[in-house]
């Protein structure tokens, strides 16, 4: 069991977000949603990709010499990016660190050993482990085995998820999770599909079903002016949460563009002008709407 391998973007230690206390965030690769504003676009796929920072490249040619596809130095070139198979041979020879992997493989045992080194911080702060992504539930077998192992360590566990998963498959995993963050990007089904690539039917159905069986659920909305940061969408979301959760809680996460550079490094386009960051006044108004619908506003940021 402990030899099962997962495809991981990174392990982020000493985080104070996404749960109580000091935490390690395990970012899983791969996601069934492709949100246009995603801050971790490298997590769209479970396959390794090469982040290319052109400003660091000195065009020495070492990468081309070892590349099985004989790709030139410029991974911003569309043809070169298309031909890249993500083998990472170029990363190993790049002296300027202009190239990095997006994905690494870990066994459950390897992650548990890294978590064990952080236990003092977890115990002293009331923290633990949070599984995020990408979408952690997209690697259900690995997630299940990792959750079982961490549960045996007695650590607090949280999951941050899009909610787009087979609940019958994930229920044993969720039963061992202390805090469950589920996103509702948009209440409108067609707009949800337009901006994420999938409609929200499965997500809303899962939330309603989960809400009948447990507490410890927080609905998150990545709040973007011009997309979903309007009064109507937030009010509809709050009413849905109030109806379906035993202890209704929501957290609004204001949009940021911290991931914009990754799109360039992956040869992807990013229309930042389409997404607006809510002001403090916007957030106060939207949070007031949530509270007026009988839903508790919380913050884990």
C-alpha positions as CSV (number, residue, x, y, z in Angstrom):
1,X,0.0,0.0,0.0
2,X,2.7,2.5,1.0
3,X,4.3,2.0,-2.4
4,X,1.4,3.6,-4.3
5,X,2.6,6.7,-6.1
6,X,0.9,10.1,-6.5
7,X,1.7,12.9,-8.9
8,X,2.3,16.0,-6.8
9,X,2.9,19.6,-7.7
10,X,4.5,20.5,-4.3
11,X,4.4,20.1,-0.6
12,X,4.1,23.6,1.0
13,X,5.2,23.5,4.7
14,X,4.5,26.2,7.3
15,X,1.2,27.4,5.7
16,X,-1.3,29.2,7.9
17,X,-4.1,28.9,5.3
18,X,-6.7,26.3,4.4
19,X,-7.3,25.0,7.9
20,X,-6.4,25.7,11.6
21,X,-2.8,26.2,12.8
22,X,0.4,25.6,10.9
23,X,-0.2,23.2,8.0
24,X,1.5,21.4,5.2
25,X,-0.4,21.7,2.0
26,X,-0.1,18.8,-0.4
27,X,-0.9,20.0,-4.0
28,X,-2.0,17.2,-6.2
29,X,-1.6,17.4,-10.0
30,X,-4.6,17.0,-12.4
31,X,-8.0,18.6,-12.4
32,X,-11.3,18.0,-14.2
33,X,-12.0,21.7,-14.2
34,X,-10.0,24.3,-16.2
35,X,-11.0,27.5,-14.5
36,X,-9.9,30.4,-16.7
37,X,-8.5,32.3,-13.6
38,X,-6.7,29.4,-12.0
39,X,-3.6,30.4,-10.0
40,X,-2.1,26.9,-10.6
41,X,-2.6,26.2,-14.3
42,X,0.3,23.6,-14.1
43,X,-2.3,21.5,-12.1
44,X,-4.7,21.2,-15.1
45,X,-2.9,17.9,-16.0
46,X,-1.3,15.1,-14.0
47,X,1.6,15.0,-16.5
48,X,4.9,16.7,-15.9
49,X,5.4,20.0,-17.8
50,X,8.4,22.3,-18.0
51,X,8.1,25.8,-16.7
52,X,10.4,28.0,-18.8
53,X,11.6,31.4,-17.4
54,X,12.9,33.0,-20.6
55,X,14.6,35.9,-18.7
56,X,17.0,33.4,-17.1
57,X,18.0,31.6,-20.3
58,X,21.4,32.3,-21.8
59,X,20.8,30.2,-24.9
60,X,23.7,27.9,-24.1
61,X,22.2,25.0,-26.0
62,X,22.6,22.3,-23.3
63,X,18.9,21.7,-23.3
64,X,18.8,21.0,-27.0
65,X,21.7,18.7,-26.8
66,X,19.9,16.3,-24.4
67,X,16.4,16.7,-25.7
68,X,15.0,13.5,-27.2
69,X,12.7,15.7,-29.4
70,X,15.6,18.0,-30.4
71,X,13.7,21.1,-29.3
72,X,15.4,24.4,-29.4
73,X,16.0,26.6,-26.3
74,X,12.8,28.7,-26.6
75,X,9.9,26.8,-25.0
76,X,7.8,29.9,-25.6
77,X,7.7,28.9,-29.2
78,X,4.4,27.3,-29.9
79,X,5.8,24.5,-32.0
80,X,8.5,23.7,-29.4
81,X,6.0,23.6,-26.6
82,X,3.7,21.3,-28.6
83,X,6.6,18.9,-29.2
84,X,7.8,18.9,-25.6
85,X,7.0,15.5,-23.9
86,X,7.9,16.8,-20.4
87,X,10.7,14.3,-19.8
88,X,12.7,16.9,-17.9
89,X,16.1,16.0,-19.4
90,X,16.6,19.7,-20.1
91,X,15.9,20.7,-16.5
92,X,18.8,18.5,-15.2
93,X,21.4,20.3,-17.4
94,X,20.1,23.9,-17.1
95,X,22.7,25.8,-15.1
96,X,20.7,29.0,-15.0
97,X,17.6,27.3,-13.5
98,X,15.5,28.6,-16.4
99,X,13.5,25.3,-16.5
100,X,11.8,23.5,-13.7
101,X,9.5,20.4,-13.4
102,X,5.8,20.9,-12.5
103,X,5.2,17.4,-11.2
104,X,7.1,14.9,-8.9
105,X,6.1,11.4,-8.0
106,X,5.9,10.5,-4.3
107,X,4.9,7.3,-2.5
108,X,2.6,7.6,0.6
109,X,5.6,6.6,2.7
110,X,7.7,9.4,1.4
111,X,5.1,12.0,2.1
112,X,4.4,10.6,5.6
113,X,8.1,10.9,6.4
114,X,8.1,14.5,5.4
115,X,5.0,15.1,7.5
116,X,6.5,13.4,10.5
117,X,9.3,16.0,10.4
118,X,6.7,18.7,10.8
119,X,4.7,17.1,13.6
120,X,6.0,19.5,16.3
121,X,4.6,22.4,14.4
122,X,1.3,20.6,13.9
123,X,0.9,19.7,17.6
124,X,1.9,23.1,19.0
125,X,-0.4,25.1,16.7
126,X,-3.4,22.8,16.3
127,X,-2.5,22.4,12.6
128,X,-2.2,19.5,10.3
129,X,-2.4,18.6,6.6
130,X,-4.5,20.0,3.8
131,X,-4.9,18.2,0.4
132,X,-5.3,20.6,-2.5
133,X,-4.4,20.9,-6.1
134,X,-5.1,20.8,-9.0
135,X,-7.8,18.6,-7.6
136,X,-6.8,16.1,-5.0
137,X,-9.8,13.8,-5.5
138,X,-8.7,13.2,-9.1
139,X,-6.1,10.7,-7.7
140,X,-8.6,8.9,-5.5
141,X,-6.6,5.8,-4.8
142,X,-3.5,7.7,-3.7
143,X,-5.5,10.2,-1.7
144,X,-7.3,7.4,0.1
145,X,-4.1,5.6,1.1
146,X,-2.5,8.9,2.1
147,X,-5.5,9.9,4.2
148,X,-5.5,6.5,5.9
149,X,-1.8,6.8,6.8
150,X,-2.1,10.4,8.1
151,X,-5.2,9.5,10.0
152,X,-3.2,6.8,11.8
153,X,-0.7,9.5,12.7
154,X,-3.5,11.3,14.5
155,X,-3.1,14.6,12.5
156,X,-5.9,17.0,11.6
157,X,-6.8,16.7,7.9
158,X,-8.5,19.1,5.5
159,X,-9.4,18.8,1.9
160,X,-9.8,21.7,-0.6
161,X,-11.8,20.5,-3.6
162,X,-13.9,21.6,-6.5
163,X,-16.6,19.1,-5.5
164,X,-16.4,17.4,-8.9
165,X,-16.0,13.8,-7.9
166,X,-17.8,10.5,-7.5
167,X,-19.1,10.7,-4.0
168,X,-19.7,7.0,-3.6
169,X,-16.0,6.4,-4.3
170,X,-14.8,9.3,-2.0
171,X,-17.1,8.8,1.0
172,X,-14.7,6.6,3.0
173,X,-12.0,9.3,2.5
174,X,-14.3,12.2,3.5
175,X,-15.3,10.4,6.7
176,X,-11.7,10.8,7.9
177,X,-11.4,14.5,7.0
178,X,-11.9,17.0,9.8
179,X,-12.6,20.1,7.6
180,X,-13.9,20.1,4.0
181,X,-13.6,23.1,1.8
182,X,-15.7,22.9,-1.4
183,X,-15.8,25.6,-4.1
184,X,-18.9,26.9,-5.7
185,X,-17.6,29.0,-8.6
186,X,-20.9,30.0,-10.0
187,X,-24.6,29.1,-9.4
188,X,-25.6,29.5,-13.0
189,X,-25.0,26.2,-14.8
190,X,-24.1,27.5,-18.2
191,X,-21.8,30.2,-17.0
192,X,-20.1,27.6,-14.8
193,X,-19.5,25.5,-17.9
194,X,-18.3,28.5,-19.8
195,X,-15.6,29.5,-17.3
196,X,-14.6,26.1,-15.9
197,X,-15.2,23.6,-18.7
198,X,-17.9,21.6,-16.8
199,X,-21.4,22.4,-15.5
200,X,-22.1,22.5,-11.8
201,X,-24.8,19.8,-11.5
202,X,-22.5,17.2,-9.9
203,X,-20.9,19.7,-7.6
204,X,-24.2,21.0,-6.2
205,X,-25.5,17.5,-5.9
206,X,-22.5,16.4,-4.0
207,X,-22.7,19.3,-1.6
208,X,-26.3,18.7,-0.9
209,X,-25.6,15.0,-0.2
210,X,-22.6,15.7,2.0
211,X,-24.5,18.3,3.9
212,X,-27.1,15.7,5.1
213,X,-24.4,13.6,6.7
214,X,-21.8,15.8,8.3
215,X,-20.8,19.2,9.6
216,X,-17.3,20.7,9.1
217,X,-18.0,21.9,5.6
218,X,-17.1,25.4,4.3
219,X,-18.2,26.6,0.9
220,X,-15.7,28.8,-0.8
221,X,-16.3,31.2,-3.6
222,X,-13.2,32.5,-5.6
223,X,-14.7,36.0,-5.9
224,X,-14.1,37.7,-9.2
225,X,-15.6,41.0,-10.3
226,X,-17.2,40.6,-13.8
227,X,-17.6,36.8,-13.4
228,X,-19.3,35.8,-10.1
229,X,-18.6,38.7,-7.7
230,X,-22.1,40.2,-8.1
231,X,-24.9,40.4,-5.5
232,X,-27.2,38.0,-7.3
233,X,-24.7,35.2,-7.6
234,X,-23.5,35.5,-4.0
235,X,-27.1,35.6,-2.7
236,X,-28.1,32.5,-4.7
237,X,-25.0,30.7,-3.4
238,X,-25.8,31.6,0.2
239,X,-29.4,30.5,-0.1
240,X,-28.2,27.1,-1.5
241,X,-25.7,26.7,1.4
242,X,-28.3,27.6,4.0
243,X,-30.7,25.1,2.5
244,X,-28.2,22.2,2.3
245,X,-25.7,22.5,5.1
246,X,-26.4,21.7,8.7
247,X,-23.9,24.3,9.9
248,X,-23.8,26.7,6.9
249,X,-20.5,28.5,6.4
250,X,-19.0,30.4,3.5
251,X,-15.7,32.0,2.7
252,X,-15.1,34.5,-0.1
253,X,-11.7,34.4,-1.6
254,X,-10.9,37.6,-3.5
255,X,-9.4,37.1,-6.9
256,X,-5.6,37.7,-7.3
257,X,-3.3,37.4,-10.3
258,X,-0.4,35.7,-8.6
259,X,-0.4,32.8,-11.0
260,X,-0.2,35.0,-14.2
261,X,3.5,34.4,-14.7
262,X,2.9,30.6,-14.8
263,X,0.8,30.9,-17.9
264,X,3.7,32.6,-19.7
265,X,6.1,30.0,-18.4
266,X,3.9,27.2,-19.7
267,X,3.3,28.9,-23.1
268,X,-0.4,29.5,-22.2
269,X,-2.5,32.6,-22.8
270,X,-4.0,34.5,-19.8
271,X,-6.5,37.3,-20.3
272,X,-6.1,39.1,-17.0
273,X,-8.3,42.0,-18.1
274,X,-11.3,39.7,-17.9
275,X,-11.0,39.3,-14.1
276,X,-11.5,42.0,-11.5
277,X,-10.3,42.0,-7.9
278,X,-13.0,43.0,-5.5
279,X,-12.4,46.0,-3.3
280,X,-12.8,46.0,0.5
281,X,-16.1,47.7,0.0
282,X,-17.2,44.9,-2.4
283,X,-16.2,42.2,0.0
284,X,-17.9,43.9,2.9
285,X,-21.1,44.2,0.9
286,X,-21.0,40.6,-0.3
287,X,-20.3,39.2,3.2
288,X,-23.2,41.2,4.5
289,X,-25.4,39.5,1.9
290,X,-24.2,36.1,3.0
291,X,-24.9,36.9,6.7
292,X,-28.4,38.3,5.8
293,X,-29.2,34.8,4.4
294,X,-28.4,33.1,7.7
295,X,-24.9,31.8,6.7
296,X,-21.8,32.3,8.8
297,X,-18.9,34.1,7.1
298,X,-15.5,32.5,8.0
299,X,-11.9,33.1,7.1
300,X,-9.0,30.7,6.8
301,X,-6.7,33.1,5.0
